[in-house]
Amino acid sequence: MLMNLFKFKGGVKPPTNKTQSVGLPIAQAPLPSRLIVPLHQSIGGTPRPVVQAGDTVLKGQLIGEADGWISAAVHAPTSGTVVDVAMHVQPHPSGLDALCVVIEPDGKDEWIAREALDYKTLKPEEVRERLQQAGVVGLGGAVFPTHGKLTPAKTVPMDELVINGAECEPFITCDDLLMRERAEEVVRGIGIFRDLLQPKKVLIGIEDNKPEAAAAMRAAITALNESFLVVQVPTLYPAGGAKQLIRVLTGKEVPASKRSTDLGVQCFNVATAYTAWRAIAHGEPVVSRIVTLSGNVDQPRNYEVLIGTPMGELLKLAQPHPDTDGIVMGGPMMGFLVPNAEVPVVKATNCLIAHCDRLFPPKAPEMPCIRCGSCATVCPHELQPFEMYWFSRAKNFGKTQEYHIFDCIECGCCSFVCPSRIPLVQYFRFAKSEIWAREREKNAADGAKTRFEFKQLRDEREKAEKAEKLAKAAAAQAAKKAAEAAVAAAADADEAAAPADVAPSAPVDAEKAAKMATIQAAIERAKAQREAAQPKNTETLSPQQQRDIAEIEARRTVLEPTTPEAVVPAGDNSQKTE
């Protein structure tokens, strides 16, 4: 079936250098001396280690648990012993370290118990969860967690499912060999994606320099009675970019501000479909991938390699020449020199190129930009690289964003054609990293400011609450005192309102009589006390003397005052009337 193809702007045609590594079938790389498995091998969160030094693991056992939805699990590539969980250099242009699980193989390569599933009996969310747990990510280079791309948009129907078999980068042939030798499993994996997304049609794009792969895919589609369409697209770099391939096959332009699902289309790599089928139908997590070994070597070939294999040890299988002075991960257009030969193979590693000056001559010194516009002519995203270059060099990062620097996919077309030999992509990477760093600093400062303002607000709220409580207590106390004062004032008013010339009533006379009786009783008690205090020697007195003393006492009693205070004998303050 013929279909109309579209074109994308720009693109270049560098030497392909693919024939060297397609002459032999895929081989199995031997077990390395040790495996260094980085935990962070995909876009998203860094998986949490679930093993520690000294643990024994089996092939396929979970060693890194997914951290959040946009994250993918990591598994042991073979059976053995965990030697360490520590920082180790990673395959990245920065040369920075990353947390890795170091495993010493035991040579048995013993698998965990694997469970095959019939995905058609599972709910879609269960299939996506299984793919996440198996660590399935995009193996075309972006390494985005596959399960996150298998959720269709709620408002836009899925029109096309695009499968990327273009493999446009020079030297790389791993997808070509995969489609030639394992086409049936690739097609079955595409069937899983089709059933989850429910597109109207499935398009498999393969560059026209891979006729064997296209024929193998068509044969597998016919054998499995599928309705997928294999489309051979013109060989033009970067036709293998997701947005470029979508443009060629569907005519849809995906803006930088939107996802392809917003336009009703989704794109996956053929190797991703293969690993998805192995994860669902065979219960095998992603512990290996096919890697092209090429460049300055005697025996270029594709190998199925365990994740975590040191690159230097792997490259020895291709017998590099003595003048090899480095290893390029990826292709010559978008790849980079790894920091050293000890960095491990990861899920994003599709090719290792033995580097030498004869194969990649050193570039001549950079010359000033002449504004020829060649870079803008070949840019597949219709950007203005020369403008982005000027502002990146001047560190005017705000202006680079005005020229949409983040739309750049770093394909290297601009650097490839620049007559002044300016490493434009490196300038763009520098500008992006600086913008990201400043954005992180700004977010950190904003977070600190937010926390400080929240603390101030909390302190002010606590002070206000305390002041309110004190005000309420003071108001209550004032109200209580006011009430007491009002009662006292009312009593005083009542007393003042009574007439002053009213004669004492009968109750007042009774009260006065009671008081007089009390005084008289006190006088009697005092008299009795004095009598008791007198010496008891009356027996020696004559009767006449006793009568004289009695008369004296009687006269004294009559002459003493009648107030209560006077009844107490002189010099005795110990007794007073009640």
C-alpha positions as CSV (number, residue, x, y, z in Angstrom):
1,M,0.0,0.0,0.0
2,L,1.4,3.4,-1.0
3,M,0.8,6.5,1.0
4,N,1.7,10.1,0.6
5,L,4.7,11.2,2.7
6,F,5.4,14.6,4.0
7,K,8.7,16.4,4.4
8,F,10.3,18.2,7.3
9,K,12.4,21.3,6.9
10,G,16.2,21.0,7.0
11,G,18.2,17.8,7.6
12,V,21.6,16.6,6.4
13,K,23.0,13.5,4.8
14,P,26.2,12.5,6.6
15,P,28.1,9.2,5.7
16,T,26.0,6.4,7.2
17,N,28.8,3.9,8.0
18,K,26.3,1.2,8.7
19,T,27.4,-1.6,6.5
20,Q,30.4,-2.5,8.7
21,S,28.3,-3.8,11.5
22,V,25.4,-5.6,9.8
23,G,27.3,-8.5,8.2
24,L,27.0,-10.7,11.3
25,P,24.0,-11.7,13.4
26,I,23.4,-10.4,16.9
27,A,25.8,-12.1,19.4
28,Q,25.5,-12.6,23.1
29,A,28.2,-10.7,25.1
30,P,29.8,-12.8,27.8
31,L,29.4,-12.1,31.5
32,P,31.7,-9.3,32.6
33,S,33.9,-9.4,35.7
34,R,31.5,-7.1,37.5
35,L,28.4,-5.1,36.8
36,I,27.9,-1.5,37.7
37,V,24.1,-0.7,37.5
38,P,23.1,2.9,37.8
39,L,19.8,3.4,39.6
40,H,18.9,6.4,37.5
41,Q,18.5,5.3,33.9
42,S,15.4,7.1,32.8
43,I,13.7,10.4,32.8
44,G,12.0,11.0,36.1
45,G,12.7,10.2,39.7
46,T,15.7,8.2,40.9
47,P,14.8,4.6,42.0
48,R,15.4,3.8,45.6
49,P,17.9,0.9,46.3
50,V,16.3,-2.1,47.9
51,V,19.5,-4.1,48.3
52,Q,22.7,-3.6,50.2
53,A,26.3,-4.9,50.2
54,G,26.5,-8.6,50.9
55,D,23.0,-9.5,49.5
56,T,22.7,-12.3,47.0
57,V,20.6,-11.6,44.0
58,L,19.2,-13.5,41.0
59,K,18.9,-12.3,37.5
60,G,15.9,-10.1,37.1
61,Q,15.6,-9.4,40.8
62,L,14.5,-5.9,41.8
63,I,17.4,-3.8,43.0
64,G,15.9,-0.3,42.5
65,E,12.3,0.6,43.3
66,A,10.5,3.1,41.1
67,D,10.2,6.5,42.7
68,G,6.9,7.9,41.6
69,W,4.8,7.4,38.5
70,I,7.4,8.9,36.1
71,S,10.1,6.5,37.1
72,A,11.0,2.9,36.2
73,A,12.4,0.1,38.3
74,V,15.9,-1.3,37.9
75,H,16.8,-5.0,38.1
76,A,19.9,-7.2,38.6
77,P,21.3,-8.2,35.2
78,T,22.6,-11.5,36.4
79,S,22.9,-13.6,39.5
80,G,25.6,-12.9,42.0
81,T,26.5,-10.9,45.1
82,V,26.0,-7.2,45.7
83,V,29.5,-5.8,46.4
84,D,28.6,-2.2,47.0
85,V,25.9,0.4,46.7
86,A,27.9,3.6,46.1
87,M,28.6,6.5,43.8
88,H,30.2,5.7,40.5
89,V,31.0,7.6,37.3
90,Q,28.1,7.5,34.9
91,P,28.0,7.7,31.1
92,H,27.3,11.4,30.8
93,P,29.2,14.3,29.2
94,S,29.5,15.9,32.7
95,G,31.5,13.0,34.1
96,L,29.5,13.3,37.4
97,D,28.9,10.3,39.7
98,A,25.6,8.6,40.2
99,L,24.4,6.0,42.8
100,C,25.1,2.5,41.5
101,V,24.6,-1.1,42.6
102,V,27.8,-3.0,42.0
103,I,27.3,-6.8,41.5
104,E,29.9,-9.5,41.2
105,P,28.5,-12.3,39.0
106,D,28.5,-15.9,40.2
107,G,28.7,-17.3,36.7
108,K,25.3,-19.2,37.0
109,D,23.2,-16.4,35.3
110,E,20.2,-17.8,37.3
111,W,16.8,-16.2,36.7
112,I,14.1,-15.4,39.2
113,A,10.8,-17.2,38.9
114,R,9.2,-15.6,35.8
115,E,5.5,-15.3,35.3
116,A,4.0,-15.0,31.8
117,L,0.8,-13.0,31.5
118,D,-2.0,-12.8,29.0
119,Y,-2.3,-9.0,28.9
120,K,-5.7,-9.2,27.2
121,T,-7.2,-10.5,30.5
122,L,-5.8,-7.6,32.5
123,K,-7.0,-4.1,32.9
124,P,-5.1,-1.4,31.0
125,E,-3.8,0.1,34.3
126,E,-2.5,-3.3,35.3
127,V,-0.6,-3.7,32.1
128,R,1.0,-0.2,32.5
129,E,1.9,-1.0,36.1
130,R,3.6,-4.3,35.0
131,L,5.6,-2.4,32.4
132,Q,6.8,0.1,35.0
133,Q,7.8,-2.7,37.4
134,A,9.7,-4.4,34.5
135,G,11.7,-1.2,33.9
136,V,10.5,-0.7,30.3
137,V,11.7,2.7,29.0
138,G,12.2,4.2,25.6
139,L,15.3,2.6,24.1
140,G,15.6,5.0,21.2
141,G,17.6,7.4,23.3
142,A,15.0,9.4,25.3
143,V,14.5,6.7,27.9
144,F,11.1,8.1,28.9
145,P,9.2,5.5,31.0
146,T,7.0,3.7,28.5
147,H,4.0,3.2,30.8
148,G,3.7,7.0,31.1
149,K,3.2,7.3,27.3
150,L,0.6,4.6,27.1
151,T,-2.2,6.7,28.7
152,P,-4.3,8.2,25.9
153,A,-5.5,11.8,26.1
154,K,-9.0,12.1,27.5
155,T,-10.2,14.7,25.1
156,V,-8.3,13.8,21.9
157,P,-8.9,10.5,20.1
158,M,-5.8,8.5,19.1
159,D,-5.5,8.6,15.4
160,E,-2.1,7.2,14.7
161,L,0.4,5.0,16.5
162,V,3.9,5.6,15.0
163,I,6.6,3.0,15.5
164,N,10.1,4.3,14.9
165,G,12.4,2.0,13.0
166,A,14.2,4.8,11.1
167,E,17.5,4.6,13.0
168,C,18.9,7.6,11.1
169,E,22.1,8.2,13.1
170,P,25.3,7.0,11.4
171,F,27.1,3.9,12.6
172,I,24.1,2.6,14.7
173,T,22.5,-0.6,13.4
174,C,21.1,-2.2,16.6
175,D,17.4,-1.6,15.6
176,D,18.1,-2.8,12.0
177,L,19.4,-6.1,13.3
178,L,16.6,-6.4,15.8
179,M,13.9,-6.0,13.1
180,R,15.7,-8.5,10.9
181,E,16.1,-11.2,13.5
182,R,13.2,-10.7,16.0
183,A,10.5,-9.1,13.9
184,E,7.7,-11.3,15.3
185,E,8.3,-10.3,18.9
186,V,8.6,-6.6,17.8
187,V,5.2,-6.9,16.1
188,R,3.7,-8.6,19.2
189,G,5.0,-5.7,21.4
190,I,3.4,-3.2,18.9
191,G,0.1,-5.1,19.4
192,I,0.3,-4.4,23.2
193,F,0.7,-0.7,22.5
194,R,-2.1,-0.8,19.9
195,D,-4.5,-2.5,22.4
196,L,-3.7,0.1,25.1
197,L,-4.0,3.2,23.0
198,Q,-6.7,2.1,20.5
199,P,-5.4,4.1,17.5
200,K,-7.2,4.2,14.2
201,K,-4.0,3.0,12.4
202,V,-0.5,1.8,13.1
203,L,2.4,3.1,11.0
204,I,5.9,1.6,11.2
205,G,8.5,4.0,9.7
206,I,11.8,2.5,8.4
207,E,14.4,4.3,6.4
208,D,14.7,3.1,2.8
209,N,18.3,2.0,3.4
210,K,17.1,-0.9,5.5
211,P,15.2,-3.1,3.0
212,E,15.9,-6.4,4.9
213,A,14.4,-5.0,8.1
214,A,11.3,-3.7,6.2
215,A,10.8,-7.1,4.5
216,A,11.1,-9.0,7.8
217,M,8.6,-6.7,9.5
218,R,6.1,-7.1,6.7
219,A,6.4,-10.9,6.9
220,A,5.8,-10.9,10.6
221,I,2.8,-8.7,10.3
222,T,1.3,-11.0,7.7
223,A,2.1,-14.1,9.8
224,L,0.4,-12.6,12.8
225,N,-2.6,-11.3,10.7
226,E,-2.1,-7.7,11.8
227,S,-3.1,-4.6,9.9
228,F,0.0,-2.6,10.6
229,L,1.5,-0.6,7.8
230,V,5.3,-0.6,7.1
231,V,6.3,2.7,5.4
232,Q,9.8,3.2,4.1
233,V,10.8,6.9,4.5
234,P,13.7,8.7,2.7
235,T,17.1,8.4,4.3
236,L,17.7,11.9,5.8
237,Y,19.1,12.8,9.2
238,P,17.3,13.4,11.6
239,A,14.3,11.5,10.2
240,G,14.5,9.2,13.2
241,G,13.5,12.0,15.6
242,A,10.1,11.4,17.0
243,K,8.7,14.8,15.8
244,Q,10.3,14.5,12.4
245,L,9.0,11.0,11.8
246,I,5.5,12.0,12.9
247,R,5.7,14.9,10.4
248,V,6.8,12.6,7.6
249,L,4.2,9.9,8.2
250,T,1.2,12.0,9.3
251,G,1.9,15.6,8.2
252,K,1.3,16.8,11.8
253,E,3.6,19.4,13.3
254,V,4.0,18.9,17.1
255,P,4.7,22.3,18.7
256,A,7.3,22.5,21.4
257,S,4.6,23.5,23.9
258,K,2.5,20.4,23.3
259,R,2.7,16.6,23.4
260,S,2.1,14.5,20.5
261,T,-0.9,12.9,22.2
262,D,-2.5,16.4,22.1
263,L,-2.6,15.9,18.3
264,G,-3.8,12.3,18.5
265,V,-0.5,10.6,17.8
266,Q,2.1,8.7,19.9
267,C,5.5,7.3,18.9
268,F,7.6,4.4,20.2
269,N,10.9,2.8,19.2
270,V,10.9,-0.8,17.9
271,A,13.3,-1.9,20.7
272,T,10.9,-0.5,23.2
273,A,8.1,-2.6,21.7
274,Y,10.4,-5.7,21.9
275,T,11.2,-5.3,25.6
276,A,7.5,-4.6,26.4
277,W,6.6,-8.0,24.8
278,R,9.4,-9.8,26.7
279,A,8.2,-8.2,30.0
280,I,4.5,-9.1,29.5
281,A,4.7,-12.5,27.7
282,H,7.9,-13.9,29.4
283,G,8.1,-12.0,32.7
284,E,11.5,-10.7,31.9
285,P,12.4,-7.2,33.1
286,V,14.8,-5.1,31.1
287,V,18.3,-6.4,32.1
288,S,20.0,-6.2,28.7
289,R,19.8,-4.5,25.3
290,I,21.4,-4.7,21.8
291,V,24.4,-2.5,21.4
292,T,26.4,-1.7,18.2
293,L,30.2,-1.9,18.4
294,S,31.8,0.0,15.6
295,G,34.3,2.6,14.7
296,N,38.1,2.0,15.0
297,V,37.8,-1.8,15.5
298,D,38.6,-4.9,13.5
299,Q,35.3,-6.8,14.1
300,P,32.3,-4.4,14.3
301,R,29.1,-6.2,15.3
302,N,25.9,-6.0,17.4
303,Y,25.8,-7.7,20.8
304,E,23.1,-8.3,23.3
305,V,24.7,-6.8,26.4
306,L,23.8,-6.9,30.1
307,I,23.1,-3.5,31.6
308,G,26.0,-2.4,33.8
309,T,28.7,-4.0,31.7
310,P,31.8,-1.7,31.7
311,M,32.2,-0.2,28.2
312,G,35.9,-0.8,28.0
313,E,35.5,-4.5,28.7
314,L,32.7,-4.7,26.1
315,L,34.6,-2.9,23.4
316,K,37.4,-5.4,23.6
317,L,35.0,-7.9,21.9
318,A,35.3,-5.9,18.7
319,Q,39.1,-5.8,18.9
320,P,39.8,-2.0,18.9
321,H,42.9,-0.8,17.1
322,P,45.9,0.4,19.2
323,D,45.4,4.0,18.3
324,T,41.9,4.1,19.9
325,D,41.9,7.0,22.3
326,G,38.3,7.0,23.6
327,I,34.8,5.7,23.4
328,V,31.8,7.6,21.9
329,M,28.4,6.6,23.3
330,G,25.8,7.0,20.6
331,G,26.3,8.2,17.1
332,P,28.8,10.8,15.8
333,M,26.0,13.4,15.5
334,M,24.5,13.3,19.0
335,G,26.9,11.1,20.9
336,F,29.6,12.1,23.3
337,L,33.0,10.9,24.6
338,V,32.5,9.0,27.8
339,P,34.7,10.0,30.8
340,N,36.6,6.7,30.9
341,A,36.4,3.1,30.0
342,E,34.9,2.1,33.3
343,V,31.5,3.7,32.8
344,P,28.7,1.1,32.4
345,V,26.3,0.3,29.7
346,V,22.9,1.7,30.5
347,K,19.4,1.4,28.9
348,A,20.2,4.5,26.7
349,T,23.4,2.9,25.3
350,N,22.6,1.9,21.7
351,C,26.1,2.2,20.2
352,L,29.8,2.4,21.2
353,I,32.2,3.8,18.7
354,A,35.9,3.4,19.1
355,H,37.3,6.9,18.7
356,C,40.5,7.8,16.9
357,D,41.9,10.9,15.2
358,R,42.0,9.1,11.9
359,L,38.3,8.3,12.0
360,F,37.3,11.6,13.6
361,P,39.9,14.2,12.7
362,P,40.2,17.1,15.2
363,K,38.3,20.1,14.1
364,A,40.2,23.2,13.0
365,P,40.1,26.1,15.4
366,E,36.8,27.9,15.7
367,M,36.4,30.9,13.5
368,P,34.0,33.9,13.9
369,C,30.5,33.4,12.7
370,I,29.9,34.9,9.2
371,R,26.1,34.8,9.5
372,C,25.9,32.7,6.3
373,G,22.6,31.1,7.6
374,S,23.6,27.5,6.7
375,C,22.7,26.4,10.3
376,A,19.2,27.9,10.0
377,T,18.7,26.2,6.6
378,V,19.4,22.7,7.9
379,C,17.7,23.1,11.3
380,P,14.8,20.6,11.4
381,H,12.9,22.8,13.9
382,E,13.2,26.0,11.9
383,L,15.2,27.8,14.6
384,Q,17.9,30.4,14.1
385,P,21.0,28.7,15.6
386,F,23.3,31.7,14.8
387,E,21.2,34.0,17.0
388,M,21.1,31.4,19.8
389,Y,24.9,31.1,19.4
390,W,25.5,34.8,19.8
391,F,23.3,35.1,22.9
392,S,24.7,31.9,24.5
393,R,28.2,33.1,24.0
394,A,27.3,36.5,25.6
395,K,25.5,34.6,28.4
396,N,22.3,36.5,27.6
397,F,20.2,33.5,28.5
398,G,16.9,35.5,28.5
399,K,17.4,36.2,24.8
400,T,18.2,32.6,24.0
401,Q,14.9,31.6,25.4
402,E,13.2,34.2,23.2
403,Y,14.7,32.4,20.3
404,H,13.2,29.1,21.6
405,I,16.5,27.4,22.6
406,F,14.6,24.6,24.4
407,D,13.0,23.6,21.1
408,C,16.5,22.5,20.0
409,I,16.8,18.7,19.9
410,E,20.6,18.9,19.7
411,C,20.7,16.9,16.5
412,G,24.0,18.5,15.4
413,C,22.9,19.4,11.9
414,C,24.0,23.0,12.5
415,S,27.5,22.1,13.7
416,F,27.8,19.6,10.8
417,V,27.4,22.3,8.2
418,C,29.0,25.3,9.9
419,P,31.8,26.7,7.7
420,S,33.3,28.4,10.7
421,R,33.6,25.1,12.6
422,I,31.7,26.5,15.6
423,P,30.5,23.7,18.0
424,L,27.0,25.2,18.1
425,V,25.4,22.3,20.0
426,Q,27.9,22.7,22.8
427,Y,27.0,26.3,23.2
428,F,23.3,25.4,23.3
429,R,23.9,22.7,25.9
430,F,25.9,25.2,28.0
431,A,23.0,27.8,27.8
432,K,20.4,25.2,28.7
433,S,22.4,24.0,31.7
434,E,22.9,27.5,32.9
435,I,19.2,28.3,32.6
436,W,18.3,25.1,34.4
437,A,20.8,25.9,37.2
438,R,19.4,29.4,37.6
439,E,15.9,28.1,37.6
440,R,16.8,25.6,40.3
441,E,18.4,28.4,42.4
442,K,15.4,30.6,41.9
443,N,13.0,27.8,42.9
444,A,15.2,27.2,46.0
445,A,15.2,30.9,46.9
446,D,11.4,31.1,46.3
447,G,10.9,28.1,48.5
448,A,13.0,29.6,51.3
449,K,11.2,32.9,51.0
450,T,7.8,31.1,51.1
451,R,8.9,29.2,54.2
452,F,10.2,32.4,55.9
453,E,6.9,34.2,55.1
454,F,4.9,31.3,56.4
455,K,6.9,31.3,59.6
456,Q,6.3,35.1,60.0
457,L,2.6,34.6,59.4
458,R,2.5,31.8,61.9
459,D,4.3,33.9,64.5
460,E,2.0,36.9,63.9
461,R,-1.0,34.6,64.2
462,E,0.2,33.2,67.5
463,K,0.8,36.7,68.8
464,A,-2.6,37.8,67.7
465,E,-4.2,34.8,69.3
466,K,-2.3,35.4,72.6
467,A,-3.3,39.1,72.6
468,E,-6.9,38.1,71.9
469,K,-6.9,35.7,74.9
470,L,-5.4,38.4,77.2
471,A,-7.9,41.0,76.0
472,K,-10.8,38.6,76.7
473,A,-9.4,37.8,80.2
474,A,-9.0,41.6,80.9
475,A,-12.5,42.3,79.7
476,A,-13.9,39.6,81.9
477,Q,-12.0,40.9,85.0
478,A,-13.2,44.4,84.3
479,A,-16.8,43.3,83.9
480,K,-16.5,41.4,87.2
481,K,-15.2,44.5,89.0
482,A,-17.8,46.7,87.4
483,A,-20.6,44.4,88.6
484,E,-19.2,44.4,92.1
485,A,-18.9,48.2,92.1
486,A,-22.5,48.4,90.9
487,V,-23.8,46.2,93.7
488,A,-21.9,48.2,96.3
489,A,-23.2,51.5,94.8
490,A,-26.7,50.2,95.0
491,A,-26.3,49.2,98.6
492,D,-24.9,52.7,99.5
493,A,-27.8,54.3,97.6
494,D,-30.3,52.3,99.6
495,E,-28.7,53.2,102.9
496,A,-28.5,56.9,102.0
497,A,-32.2,56.8,101.0
498,A,-33.4,55.8,104.5
499,P,-34.9,58.9,106.5
500,A,-32.6,60.2,109.3
501,D,-35.4,61.4,111.8
502,V,-37.4,58.2,112.0
503,A,-37.6,57.0,115.5
504,P,-36.0,53.6,116.4
505,S,-38.4,50.8,115.9
506,A,-39.0,48.0,118.3
507,P,-36.4,45.7,116.7
508,V,-33.8,48.4,117.3
509,D,-34.7,48.5,121.1
510,A,-34.5,44.8,121.3
511,E,-31.0,44.8,119.8
512,K,-29.9,47.4,122.3
513,A,-31.2,45.4,125.2
514,A,-29.4,42.3,124.0
515,K,-26.2,44.3,123.9
516,M,-26.7,45.6,127.5
517,A,-27.3,42.0,128.6
518,T,-24.1,40.9,127.0
519,I,-22.2,43.7,128.8
520,Q,-23.7,42.8,132.1
521,A,-22.8,39.1,131.7
522,A,-19.2,40.2,130.9
523,I,-19.2,42.2,134.2
524,E,-20.3,39.2,136.1
525,R,-17.7,37.0,134.6
526,A,-15.0,39.5,135.4
527,K,-16.1,39.7,139.0
528,A,-16.1,36.0,139.3
529,Q,-12.6,35.8,137.9
530,R,-11.3,38.4,140.4
531,E,-12.8,36.6,143.2
532,A,-11.3,33.4,142.1
533,A,-7.9,35.1,141.9
534,Q,-8.0,36.2,145.6
535,P,-5.9,34.3,148.1
536,K,-7.8,31.6,150.0
537,N,-6.8,32.6,153.5
538,T,-10.1,33.9,154.8
539,E,-10.1,31.4,157.5
540,T,-7.5,33.5,159.4
541,L,-9.6,36.6,159.3
542,S,-12.0,37.5,162.0
543,P,-15.7,37.9,161.1
544,Q,-15.4,41.6,161.5
545,Q,-12.5,41.8,159.1
546,Q,-14.4,39.8,156.6
547,R,-17.4,42.1,156.8
548,D,-15.2,45.2,156.3
549,I,-13.6,43.7,153.2
550,A,-17.0,42.8,151.7
551,E,-18.2,46.4,152.2
552,I,-15.1,47.7,150.5
553,E,-15.6,45.5,147.5
554,A,-19.2,46.5,147.2
555,R,-18.3,50.1,147.2
556,R,-15.6,49.5,144.5
557,T,-18.1,47.7,142.3
558,V,-20.5,50.6,142.5
559,L,-17.9,53.2,141.7
560,E,-16.3,51.3,138.6
561,P,-17.4,52.5,135.1
562,T,-19.8,50.2,133.2
563,T,-18.1,50.1,129.7
564,P,-16.9,46.7,128.5
565,E,-13.2,47.7,128.4
566,A,-13.2,48.7,132.1
567,V,-14.2,45.3,133.4
568,V,-10.7,44.0,132.9
569,P,-8.4,44.4,135.9
570,A,-5.6,46.9,135.6
571,G,-2.4,45.4,134.3
572,D,-4.1,42.3,132.7
573,N,-4.5,42.5,128.9
574,S,-5.0,38.8,128.4
575,Q,-8.8,38.9,128.7
576,K,-11.3,41.1,126.9
577,T,-15.0,40.8,126.4
578,E,-16.2,39.2,123.3
